[in-house]
Amino acid sequence: METISAKIEKDTKEKMRKFSHINWSEVIRESIKNRIEEEELRTRVIDRSKIKEAIKIAATVRKTSKGWNSTEEIRKWRNRVS
């Protein structure tokens, strides 16, 4: 494991001492790890071929069924409740 150092304000360090049961090194490691993951997600390369494939799959799922009308179905269920 590598070592890094960081400067913090005096009042922050004093507050950290009040919570000495907390592993501050672990808190910092997790924070850095989370920030790296956020940045990687934000800057990731978009694979356009995967997007096109997903659009094709969605189009096949979205096809309407013959003989079924969503508007009529909604009205039927609304009338049952009323």
Stockholm file with secondary structure:
# STOCKHOLM 1.0

chainA/1-82         METISAKIEKDTKEKMRKFSHINWSEVIRESIKNRIEEEELRTRVIDRSKIKEAIKIAATVRKTSKGWNSTEEIRKWRNRVS
#=GR chainA/1-82 SS CCCCCCCCCHHHHHHHHHTTTSCHHHHHHHHHHHHHHHHHHHTCCCCHHHHHHHHHHHHHHHCCCTTCCHHHHHHHHHHHHC
#=GC SS_cons        CCCCCCCCCHHHHHHHHHTTTSCHHHHHHHHHHHHHHHHHHHTCCCCHHHHHHHHHHHHHHHCCCTTCCHHHHHHHHHHHHC
//
